[in-house]
Amino acid sequence: MQQVIAGILLMMAALPVMEANDPADKDSPFYYDWHSLRVGGLICAGILCALGIIVLMSE
């Protein structure tokens, strides 16, 4: 079970890196890839919601 959770967390951490767009100024410390951050947050929220439902339904 711990290996599955570790794999899911690693995948969630890697998703924004895989879909990062080339910014106009990569060296700018204020550049953020908002689309990937939003998508990663939605995936994380969906997984946490599913895990919460599973915990509530289990005994």
N, CA, C and O atoms as a printed pandas DataFrame, in Angstrom:
     atom_number atom_name residue_name chain_id  residue_number  x_coord  y_coord  z_coord
0              1         N          MET        A               1    0.825   -1.192    0.000
1              2        CA          MET        A               1    0.000    0.000    0.000
2              3         C          MET        A               1    0.867    1.253    0.000
3              4         O          MET        A               1    0.563    2.230   -0.684
4              5         N          GLN        A               2    1.961    1.216    0.781
5              6        CA          GLN        A               2    2.832    2.384    0.840
6              7         C          GLN        A               2    3.523    2.622   -0.495
7              8         O          GLN        A               2    3.778    3.767   -0.869
8              9         N          GLN        A               3    3.827    1.542   -1.219
9             10        CA          GLN        A               3    4.470    1.690   -2.519
10            11         C          GLN        A               3    3.515    2.337   -3.518
11            12         O          GLN        A               3    3.937    3.131   -4.358
12            13         N          VAL        A               4    2.239    2.000   -3.429
13            14        CA          VAL        A               4    1.246    2.579   -4.328
14            15         C          VAL        A               4    1.107    4.068   -4.054
15            16         O          VAL        A               4    1.076    4.872   -4.985
16            17         N          ILE        A               5    1.023    4.436   -2.791
17            18        CA          ILE        A               5    0.889    5.849   -2.421
18            19         C          ILE        A               5    2.138    6.629   -2.835
19            20         O          ILE        A               5    2.036    7.746   -3.341
20            21         N          ALA        A               6    3.312    6.038   -2.619
21            22        CA          ALA        A               6    4.551    6.706   -3.018
22            23         C          ALA        A               6    4.588    6.896   -4.534
23            24         O          ALA        A               6    5.039    7.934   -5.018
24            25         N          GLY        A               7    4.117    5.904   -5.278
25            26        CA          GLY        A               7    4.076    6.028   -6.737
26            27         C          GLY        A               7    3.126    7.121   -7.189
27            28         O          GLY        A               7    3.436    7.879   -8.109
28            29         N          ILE        A               8    1.967    7.206   -6.545
29            30        CA          ILE        A               8    0.990    8.241   -6.893
30            31         C          ILE        A               8    1.550    9.624   -6.592
31            32         O          ILE        A               8    1.411   10.540   -7.402
32            33         N          LEU        A               9    2.178    9.779   -5.435
33            34        CA          LEU        A               9    2.750   11.081   -5.081
34            35         C          LEU        A               9    3.879   11.467   -6.031
35            36         O          LEU        A               9    4.005   12.633   -6.407
36            37         N          LEU        A              10    4.694   10.499   -6.416
37            38        CA          LEU        A              10    5.770   10.780   -7.359
38            39         C          LEU        A              10    5.209   11.187   -8.715
39            40         O          LEU        A              10    5.732   12.095   -9.362
40            41         N          MET        A              11    4.140   10.512   -9.147
41            42        CA          MET        A              11    3.520   10.855  -10.420
42            43         C          MET        A              11    2.933   12.263  -10.366
43            44         O          MET        A              11    3.055   13.023  -11.327
44            45         N          MET        A              12    2.295   12.616   -9.249
45            46        CA          MET        A              12    1.720   13.960   -9.122
46            47         C          MET        A              12    2.809   15.021   -9.126
47            48         O          MET        A              12    2.602   16.116   -9.649
48            49         N          ALA        A              13    3.966   14.713   -8.549
49            50        CA          ALA        A              13    5.058   15.680   -8.537
50            51         C          ALA        A              13    5.667   15.824   -9.924
51            52         O          ALA        A              13    6.184   16.890  -10.257
52            53         N          ALA        A              14    5.617   14.777  -10.736
53            54        CA          ALA        A              14    6.250   14.813  -12.054
54            55         C          ALA        A              14    5.345   15.411  -13.127
55            56         O          ALA        A              14    5.848   15.855  -14.158
56            57         N          LEU        A              15    4.040   15.439  -12.924
57            58        CA          LEU        A              15    3.127   15.933  -13.953
58            59         C          LEU        A              15    3.400   17.378  -14.362
59            60         O          LEU        A              15    3.464   17.653  -15.560
60            61         N          PRO        A              16    3.563   18.309  -13.433
61            62        CA          PRO        A              16    3.829   19.696  -13.868
62            63         C          PRO        A              16    5.135   19.827  -14.636
63            64         O          PRO        A              16    5.245   20.678  -15.519
64            65         N          VAL        A              17    6.121   19.005  -14.319
65            66        CA          VAL        A              17    7.406   19.081  -15.012
66            67         C          VAL        A              17    7.257   18.578  -16.442
67            68         O          VAL        A              17    7.854   19.140  -17.360
68            69         N          MET        A              18    6.466   17.524  -16.641
69            70        CA          MET        A              18    6.303   16.948  -17.976
70            71         C          MET        A              18    5.540   17.878  -18.908
71            72         O          MET        A              18    5.796   17.873  -20.112
72            73         N          GLU        A              19    4.622   18.668  -18.395
73            74        CA          GLU        A              19    3.788   19.510  -19.244
74            75         C          GLU        A              19    4.192   20.977  -19.217
75            76         O          GLU        A              19    3.424   21.835  -19.653
76            77         N          ALA        A              20    5.380   21.279  -18.713
77            78        CA          ALA        A              20    5.808   22.677  -18.628
78            79         C          ALA        A              20    6.026   23.251  -20.017
79            80         O          ALA        A              20    6.624   22.607  -20.879
80            81         N          ASN        A              21    5.542   24.453  -20.229
81            82        CA          ASN        A              21    5.727   25.151  -21.505
82            83         C          ASN        A              21    7.035   25.932  -21.460
83            84         O          ASN        A              21    7.548   26.247  -20.387
84            85         N          ASP        A              22    7.558   26.235  -22.628
85            86        CA          ASP        A              22    8.753   27.061  -22.688
86            87         C          ASP        A              22    8.361   28.519  -22.442
87            88         O          ASP        A              22    7.633   29.101  -23.247
88            89         N          PRO        A              23    8.821   29.108  -21.365
89            90        CA          PRO        A              23    8.475   30.506  -21.092
90            91         C          PRO        A              23    9.285   31.453  -21.970
91            92         O          PRO        A              23   10.292   31.073  -22.568
92            93         N          ALA        A              24    8.821   32.685  -22.028
93            94        CA          ALA        A              24    9.548   33.700  -22.786
94            95         C          ALA        A              24   10.875   34.013  -22.100
95            96         O          ALA        A              24   11.878   34.247  -22.774
96            97         N          ASP        A              25   10.892   34.019  -20.775
97            98        CA          ASP        A              25   12.095   34.313  -20.003
98            99         C          ASP        A              25   12.256   33.225  -18.944
99           100         O          ASP        A              25   11.707   33.337  -17.848
100          101         N          LYS        A              26   13.004   32.181  -19.267
101          102        CA          LYS        A              26   13.167   31.061  -18.332
102          103         C          LYS        A              26   13.935   31.453  -17.078
103          104         O          LYS        A              26   13.740   30.852  -16.022
104          105         N          ASP        A              27   14.794   32.440  -17.177
105          106        CA          ASP        A              27   15.631   32.820  -16.041
106          107         C          ASP        A              27   14.923   33.730  -15.047
107          108         O          ASP        A              27   15.474   34.040  -13.991
108          109         N          SER        A              28   13.724   34.156  -15.369
109          110        CA          SER        A              28   12.991   35.037  -14.473
110          111         C          SER        A              28   12.552   34.268  -13.228
111          112         O          SER        A              28   11.951   33.200  -13.347
112          113         N          PRO        A              29   12.843   34.795  -12.031
113          114        CA          PRO        A              29   12.425   34.091  -10.809
114          115         C          PRO        A              29   10.917   34.189  -10.569
115          116         O          PRO        A              29   10.387   33.522   -9.680
116          117         N          PHE        A              30   10.224   35.018  -11.359
117          118        CA          PHE        A              30    8.787   35.200  -11.156
118          119         C          PHE        A              30    7.950   34.494  -12.206
119          120         O          PHE        A              30    6.756   34.766  -12.328
120          121         N          TYR        A              31    8.557   33.591  -12.967
121          122        CA          TYR        A              31    7.787   32.834  -13.957
122          123         C          TYR        A              31    7.188   31.598  -13.290
123          124         O          TYR        A              31    7.897   30.833  -12.637
124          125         N          TYR        A              32    5.878   31.407  -13.457
125          126        CA          TYR        A              32    5.194   30.236  -12.921
126          127         C          TYR        A              32    4.334   29.646  -14.028
127          128         O          TYR        A              32    3.667   30.375  -14.762
128          129         N          ASP        A              33    4.352   28.340  -14.144
129          130        CA          ASP        A              33    3.526   27.660  -15.123
130          131         C          ASP        A              33    2.168   27.400  -14.471
131          132         O          ASP        A              33    1.954   26.348  -13.870
132          133         N          TRP        A              34    1.266   28.353  -14.591
133          134        CA          TRP        A              34   -0.008   28.294  -13.873
134          135         C          TRP        A              34   -0.900   27.166  -14.364
135          136         O          TRP        A              34   -1.628   26.578  -13.565
136          137         N          HIS        A              35   -0.869   26.848  -15.641
137          138        CA          HIS        A              35   -1.726   25.778  -16.170
138          139         C          HIS        A              35   -1.341   24.435  -15.553
139          140         O          HIS        A              35   -2.210   23.691  -15.098
140          141         N          SER        A              36   -0.057   24.124  -15.536
141          142        CA          SER        A              36    0.388   22.852  -14.952
142          143         C          SER        A              36    0.119   22.819  -13.452
143          144         O          SER        A              36   -0.228   21.770  -12.909
144          145         N          LEU        A              37    0.274   23.945  -12.787
145          146        CA          LEU        A              37   -0.008   24.005  -11.355
146          147         C          LEU        A              37   -1.483   23.748  -11.088
147          148         O          LEU        A              37   -1.827   23.040  -10.142
148          149         N          ARG        A              38   -2.352   24.312  -11.909
149          150        CA          ARG        A              38   -3.790   24.116  -11.772
150          151         C          ARG        A              38   -4.180   22.656  -12.024
151          152         O          ARG        A              38   -4.962   22.075  -11.272
152          153         N          VAL        A              39   -3.627   22.077  -13.085
153          154        CA          VAL        A              39   -3.933   20.691  -13.424
154          155         C          VAL        A              39   -3.432   19.752  -12.320
155          156         O          VAL        A              39   -4.139   18.827  -11.919
156          157         N          GLY        A              40   -2.221   19.993  -11.836
157          158        CA          GLY        A              40   -1.676   19.180  -10.746
158          159         C          GLY        A              40   -2.521   19.290   -9.484
159          160         O          GLY        A              40   -2.730   18.298   -8.786
160          161         N          GLY        A              41   -3.003   20.485   -9.191
161          162        CA          GLY        A              41   -3.855   20.679   -8.020
162          163         C          GLY        A              41   -5.192   19.960   -8.158
163          164         O          GLY        A              41   -5.696   19.391   -7.190
164          165         N          LEU        A              42   -5.766   19.985   -9.357
165          166        CA          LEU        A              42   -7.027   19.281   -9.578
166          167         C          LEU        A              42   -6.850   17.768   -9.469
167          168         O          LEU        A              42   -7.710   17.076   -8.923
168          169         N          ILE        A              43   -5.738   17.260   -9.987
169          170        CA          ILE        A              43   -5.461   15.824   -9.871
170          171         C          ILE        A              43   -5.284   15.443   -8.412
171          172         O          ILE        A              43   -5.826   14.434   -7.960
172          173         N          CYS        A              44   -4.528   16.245   -7.675
173          174        CA          CYS        A              44   -4.309   15.985   -6.247
174          175         C          CYS        A              44   -5.631   16.033   -5.486
175          176         O          CYS        A              44   -5.878   15.180   -4.634
176          177         N          ALA        A              45   -6.478   17.007   -5.776
177          178        CA          ALA        A              45   -7.776   17.116   -5.107
178          179         C          ALA        A              45   -8.665   15.922   -5.438
179          180         O          ALA        A              45   -9.366   15.412   -4.564
180          181         N          GLY        A              46   -8.643   15.473   -6.685
181          182        CA          GLY        A              46   -9.440   14.317   -7.074
182          183         C          GLY        A              46   -8.992   13.051   -6.368
183          184         O          GLY        A              46   -9.820   12.262   -5.914
184          185         N          ILE        A              47   -7.689   12.855   -6.275
185          186        CA          ILE        A              47   -7.166   11.667   -5.587
186          187         C          ILE        A              47   -7.491   11.719   -4.106
187          188         O          ILE        A              47   -7.893   10.710   -3.528
188          189         N          LEU        A              48   -7.324   12.882   -3.481
189          190        CA          LEU        A              48   -7.653   13.007   -2.059
190          191         C          LEU        A              48   -9.142   12.799   -1.808
191          192         O          LEU        A              48   -9.522   12.201   -0.802
192          193         N          CYS        A              49   -9.981   13.282   -2.708
193          194        CA          CYS        A              49  -11.424   13.086   -2.581
194          195         C          CYS        A              49  -11.767   11.606   -2.688
195          196         O          CYS        A              49  -12.558   11.093   -1.895
196          197         N          ALA        A              50  -11.183   10.921   -3.656
197          198        CA          ALA        A              50  -11.433    9.487   -3.823
198          199         C          ALA        A              50  -10.944    8.704   -2.603
199          200         O          ALA        A              50  -11.623    7.792   -2.131
200          201         N          LEU        A              51   -9.767    9.064   -2.099
201          202        CA          LEU        A              51   -9.261    8.384   -0.904
202          203         C          LEU        A              51  -10.164    8.635    0.299
203          204         O          LEU        A              51  -10.375    7.737    1.114
204          205         N          GLY        A              52  -10.695    9.841    0.416
205          206        CA          GLY        A              52  -11.615   10.145    1.519
206          207         C          GLY        A              52  -12.892    9.321    1.425
207          208         O          GLY        A              52  -13.389    8.827    2.437
208          209         N          ILE        A              53  -13.419    9.173    0.227
209          210        CA          ILE        A              53  -14.614    8.358    0.051
210          211         C          ILE        A              53  -14.329    6.902    0.366
211          212         O          ILE        A              53  -15.151    6.230    0.989
212          213         N          ILE        A              54  -13.168    6.404   -0.057
213          214        CA          ILE        A              54  -12.784    5.025    0.235
214          215         C          ILE        A              54  -12.660    4.810    1.735
215          216         O          ILE        A              54  -13.111    3.787    2.250
216          217         N          VAL        A              55  -12.061    5.753    2.438
217          218        CA          VAL        A              55  -11.915    5.631    3.893
218          219         C          VAL        A              55  -13.272    5.649    4.572
219          220         O          VAL        A              55  -13.508    4.885    5.507
220          221         N          LEU        A              56  -14.168    6.517    4.110
221          222        CA          LEU        A              56  -15.506    6.579    4.709
222          223         C          LEU        A              56  -16.305    5.310    4.456
223          224         O          LEU        A              56  -17.073    4.881    5.317
224          225         N          MET        A              57  -16.133    4.705    3.288
225          226        CA          MET        A              57  -16.905    3.523    2.950
226          227         C          MET        A              57  -16.338    2.242    3.583
227          228         O          MET        A              57  -17.060    1.257    3.735
228          229         N          SER        A              58  -15.055    2.252    3.951
229          230        CA          SER        A              58  -14.457    1.066    4.555
230          231         C          SER        A              58  -14.781    1.036    6.047
231          232         O          SER        A              58  -15.186    2.034    6.644
232          233         N          GLU        A              59  -14.593   -0.098    6.598
233          234        CA          GLU        A              59  -14.915   -0.233    8.031
234          235         C          GLU        A              59  -13.681   -0.113    8.879
235          236         O          GLU        A              59  -13.762   -0.201   10.104
